[in-house]
């Protein structure tokens, strides 16, 4: 496995850290909805994991596979993730920072609430600066990255939050969209 391929996964655990609930996780079974523009409407179907690309145009970073098991994700259990990402141009060159903006919505009753208001620093960051903390460096070269069956243990937290989450991750550089993915998952139990 190329060392730089790990960098593609850095955004995923950071998404889960967005409110310090899921460190090193994901969970689900994937349903690829294709390259559709996703409206800012939050729907959660039967509490199952799903994902779709949400870019408005052709982009150089495209997730082509995302799967997580078990579904729903459970604290105190292993979570296994597989991901494939097609990067069609070098990303994060010397003159190009990669901005990550996440929107993490948690369903409580019939309403969704923005979790990022509590931990903004987990939802908006520079991918290259974050990768450097893990001893990886930009740029990420053009490549078809693939990681299969990576397993993480999701520890039981002192405070556990369960429910449906709707997460949108957008990557951009200098105002140019680089990629976008929307993930819906259930953590613990979803009613």
URJOSUL-V752259 format. One line per field, one symbol per residue. phi: phi as a letter, one per 40 degrees, with the letter a starting at -180 (. if undefined). psi: psi as a letter, one per 40 degrees, with the letter a starting at -180 (. if undefined). Layout:
# URJOSUL-V752259
phi->???
psi->???
This chain:
# URJOSUL-V752259
phi->.ccccccdccccccdccdafbbcgbaaibcbccgccccccbbbbcfgccaaacbccacbcbbcbaababcbccbcgbcbbbbabbbbcacbgcdcbcbcbbbbbbbcbgcbbbcccccadccbaaccccccccbgbbccccdaccabbfcbbccccccbbbbicbbbbbbbaafgccbiaabbbabbgbbb
psi->hideddddedddddddedffdhhfiihihihheagihhifhhihhffihiiiieieahiehhhehhihiihihhieiihhihihhhheihhfidehihhhhihhhhhhbeiiihddddgddeehihdddddddefiiiihihihihhhfhhihhihidhhhiahihhhhhhihfehhdihihhhihhchh.
